[in-house]
């Protein structure tokens, strides 16, 4: 593929990553308002939010097959349209079961687009031979920051319905522009073609499969933290620390901004420190940050904790997916991505039930625990993941 096409492909994928973060953040900052609208308890809301994760994880396995059959580019565009339309559905519900039902569709579109554009991004990384994956995830974080910031501005003046349907219109417009660019680019060869071992091109060894799962667990721990802060971070600030709806929405914005900064510098960090030290430093930082964010007695200290957590978690998911791909090609990326986003399947109901049994601040410390687990896994695999 000519260099200009690679640039166009990179730009189109960056726009889709940013759109994904923008739409998702726009939804999560309105969760407190949707909770009040439906009259759901913390545990009922947790089960309803399970719809997003359940829809995403189930769809990921199907999306991989669709990408192999039709290509990752058209699948990305179709999922972007579905994501944009489905984000406007939650304000139309008035009960937790109804909310969970529409969130299944939203989660299906969210999971589908993540598999599709991550697959395309991995192929582009292989073509360019540079660790640029953090840059794509930085676009997601930047989109999340913008979506959360917009939510903070309009939370007190726009109803959830007007806000989220406005996001749907923006999403469809961006999809029309970026989708046209993406569909004009020829698909790259899958990342694992031409580099698999001739003796077993499609069946990695048991040790390799085990390592892919291990790196997928790092991604799971990271996605758990991202999902927890997205779904419960604003509610913690508003409910436990007395923040206004606008100030509470800033919590996810601080987190997303920190992740953006961390991921924008991720390529340089990986080139200088290597994967292992990047994981160790990131996991340790996230552990300390989330303990502060969950247990701090003041709003500003909690916001600082959210930001430190974002910096720590920033590059763990990209590193895990990239490392799995280096070991087993695109099949390794698929396994690690599915496990990673499966962390969101565990997070919402776990936080909700723990909040009912104890308190939301205590429940949020589970993010710190899993960040510590990711750090330990990084240390245990230091001889494998040498960067």
Long-range contacts (C-beta under 8 A, 24 or more apart in sequence): 1-127, 1-185, 1-186, 1-188, 5-185, 5-186, 6-124, 6-127, 6-128, 8-181, 8-184, 8-185, 9-120, 9-124, 9-181, 9-182, 9-185, 9-188, 10-124, 10-132, 11-181, 12-178, 12-179, 12-181, 12-182, 12-185, 13-76, 13-117, 13-120, 13-121, 13-124, 13-136, 13-182, 14-135, 14-136, 14-139, 15-139, 15-174, 15-177, 15-178, 15-181, 16-76, 16-80, 16-113, 16-117, 16-175, 16-178, 16-182, 17-117, 17-121, 17-136, 17-137, 17-139, 17-140, 17-143, 18-139, 18-140, 18-142, 18-143, 18-146, 19-80, 19-83, 19-84, 19-143, 19-171, 19-174, 19-175, 19-178, 20-80, 20-83, 20-110, 20-113, 20-114, 20-117, 20-140, 20-143, 21-139, 21-140, 21-141, 21-142, 21-143, 21-144, 21-145, 21-146, 21-147, 21-256, 22-143, 22-144, 22-146, 22-147, 22-167, 22-170, 22-171, 23-83, 23-84, 23-87, 23-143, 23-147, 23-167, 23-171, 24-110, 24-144, 24-147, 24-230, 25-143, 25-144, 25-145, 25-146, 25-147, 25-148, 25-151, 25-230, 25-252, 25-253, 25-256, 26-87, 26-147, 26-148, 26-150, 26-151, 26-163, 26-164, 26-167, 27-87, 27-90, 27-106, 27-164, 27-167, 28-148, 28-230, 28-231, 28-234, 28-252, 29-147, 29-148, 29-151, 29-152, 29-155, 29-234, 29-249, 29-252, 30-90, 30-91, 30-151, 30-155, 30-160, 30-163, 30-164, 31-231, 31-234, 31-235, 32-234, 32-235, 32-238, 32-239, 32-245, 32-248, 33-155, 33-160, 33-245, 34-90, 34-91, 34-93, 34-99, 34-160, 35-235, 37-91, 37-93, 37-94, 37-160, 38-93, 38-94, 38-95, 38-96, 38-98, 38-99, 39-95, 39-96, 40-95, 40-96, 40-99, 41-356, 42-352, 42-355, 42-356, 42-360, 43-349, 43-352, 43-353, 43-355, 43-356, 44-96, 44-352, 45-96, 45-352, 46-348, 46-349, 46-350, 46-351, 46-352, 46-353, 46-355, 47-96, 47-100, 47-349, 47-352, 48-96, 48-97, 48-99, 48-100, 48-103, 49-100, 49-103, 49-231, 49-348, 49-349, 49-352, 50-100, 50-345, 50-348, 50-349, 51-99, 51-100, 51-101, 51-102, 51-103, 51-104, 51-106, 51-107, 52-103, 52-104, 52-106, 52-107, 52-110, 52-344, 52-348, 53-107, 53-227, 53-341, 53-342, 53-344, 53-345, 53-346, 53-347, 53-348, 54-104, 54-107, 54-345, 55-103, 55-104, 55-105, 55-106, 55-107, 55-108, 55-109, 55-110, 55-111, 56-107, 56-108, 56-110, 56-111, 56-112, 56-114, 56-341, 56-344, 56-345, 57-111, 57-338, 57-341, 57-342, 57-344, 57-345, 58-108, 58-111, 59-107, 59-108, 59-109, 59-111, 59-112, 59-115, 60-111, 60-112, 60-114, 60-115, 60-334, 60-337, 60-338, 60-341, 61-338, 62-112, 63-111, 63-112, 63-115, 63-116, 64-115, 64-119, 64-334, 66-112, 66-116, 67-115, 67-116, 67-119, 71-187, 72-116, 72-117, 72-119, 72-120, 72-123, 72-187, 73-116, 73-120, 73-182, 73-183, 73-185, 73-187, 74-183, 75-112, 75-116, 76-113, 76-116, 76-117, 76-120, 76-179, 76-182, 77-175, 77-179, 77-182, 77-183, 78-112, 79-109, 79-112, 79-113, 79-116, 80-109, 80-113, 80-171, 80-174, 80-175, 80-178, 80-179, 81-172, 81-175, 82-108, 82-109, 82-112, 83-109, 83-110, 83-113, 83-171, 84-167, 84-168, 84-169, 84-170, 84-171, 84-172, 84-175, 85-168, 85-172, 87-164, 87-167, 87-168, 87-171, 88-161, 88-164, 88-165, 88-167, 88-168, 90-160, 90-164, 91-159, 91-160, 91-161, 91-164, 91-165, 92-161, 111-341, 114-337, 114-341, 115-334, 115-337, 115-338, 118-321, 118-333, 118-337, 119-190, 119-330, 119-333, 119-334, 120-182, 120-187, 120-188, 122-191, 122-321, 122-322, 122-325, 122-330, 122-333, 123-187, 123-188, 123-189, 123-190, 123-191, 123-330, 124-188, 125-191, 125-322, 125-325, 126-188, 126-191, 127-188, 130-267, 131-266, 131-267, 131-270, 131-271, 131-322, 132-267, 133-266, 133-318, 133-321, 133-322, 134-263, 134-264, 134-266, 134-267, 134-269, 134-270, 134-314, 134-315, 134-318, 135-263, 135-264, 135-266, 135-267, 136-318, 137-259, 137-263, 137-266, 137-314, 137-315, 137-317, 137-318, 138-259, 138-260, 138-262, 138-263, 138-264, 138-266, 141-256, 141-257, 141-259, 141-260, 141-263, 141-310, 141-314, 142-256, 142-260, 144-252, 144-256, 144-259, 144-260, 145-253, 145-256, 145-257, 145-260, 147-256, 148-249, 148-250, 148-252, 148-253, 148-256, 149-250, 149-253, 151-249, 152-246, 152-247, 152-249, 152-250, 152-253, 153-246, 155-245, 155-246, 155-249, 156-244, 156-245, 156-246, 190-329, 190-330, 191-325, 191-329, 191-330, 191-333, 192-325, 192-328, 192-329, 192-330, 192-331, 192-332, 193-329, 195-329, 196-329, 202-331, 204-327, 204-328, 204-331, 204-332, 208-327, 208-328, 208-332, 209-328, 211-324, 211-327, 211-381, 211-384, 212-324, 212-327, 212-328, 212-332, 212-335, 212-336, 213-335, 213-339, 214-377, 214-381, 215-320, 215-321, 215-323, 215-324, 215-327, 215-332, 215-336, 215-381, 215-385, 216-320, 216-324, 216-335, 216-336, 216-337, 216-338, 216-339, 216-340, 217-339, 217-373, 217-374, 217-377, 218-279, 218-316, 218-317, 218-319, 218-320, 218-374, 218-377, 218-378, 219-316, 219-317, 219-320, 219-321, 219-336, 219-337, 219-339, 219-340, 219-341, 219-343, 220-339, 220-340, 220-342, 220-343, 220-346, 220-370, 221-283, 221-316, 221-343, 221-370, 221-371, 221-373, 221-374, 221-377, 222-313, 222-316, 222-317, 222-320, 222-340, 222-343, 222-371, 222-374, 223-317, 223-340, 223-341, 223-342, 223-343, 223-344, 223-347, 224-343, 224-344, 224-346, 224-347, 224-366, 224-367, 224-370, 225-286, 225-290, 225-309, 225-313, 225-343, 225-347, 225-367, 225-370, 225-371, 226-259, 226-313, 226-317, 226-343, 226-344, 227-343, 227-344, 227-347, 227-348, 228-347, 228-348, 228-351, 228-364, 228-366, 228-367, 229-255, 229-293, 229-306, 229-309, 229-367, 231-347, 231-348, 231-351, 232-348, 232-351, 232-352, 232-355, 232-360, 232-363, 232-364, 233-293, 233-306, 233-364, 235-360, 236-294, 236-302, 236-360, 236-361, 236-364, 237-299, 237-302, 237-303, 239-360, 240-359, 240-360, 240-361, 241-297, 241-298, 241-299, 241-302, 242-299, 243-299, 247-299, 250-303, 251-302, 251-303, 251-306, 252-306, 254-303, 254-306, 254-307, 254-310, 255-306, 255-307, 255-309, 255-310, 256-310, 257-307, 257-310, 258-306, 258-307, 258-308, 258-309, 258-310, 258-311, 258-314, 259-310, 259-311, 259-313, 259-314, 261-311, 261-314, 262-310, 262-311, 262-312, 262-313, 262-314, 262-315, 263-314, 263-315, 263-318, 266-314, 266-315, 266-318, 269-315, 270-315, 270-319, 270-387, 273-387, 274-386, 274-387, 275-319, 275-322, 275-323, 275-385, 275-386, 275-387, 276-378, 276-379, 276-381, 276-382, 276-385, 276-386, 276-387, 277-387, 278-315, 278-319, 278-387, 279-316, 279-319, 279-374, 279-375, 279-377, 279-378, 279-385, 280-375, 280-378, 280-379, 281-312, 282-311, 282-312, 282-313, 282-314, 282-315, 282-316, 282-374, 283-312, 283-316, 283-371, 283-372, 283-374, 283-375, 283-376, 283-378, 284-312, 284-371, 284-372, 284-375, 285-309, 285-311, 285-312, 286-311, 286-312, 286-313, 286-316, 286-367, 286-368, 286-371, 286-374, 287-312, 287-368, 287-369, 287-371, 287-372, 287-375, 288-312, 288-368, 289-368, 290-364, 290-365, 290-367, 290-368, 290-371, 291-365, 291-368, 293-364, 294-361, 294-362, 294-364, 294-365, 294-367, 294-368, 295-361, 295-365, 309-367, 309-371, 312-371, 313-371, 316-374, 323-385, 343-370
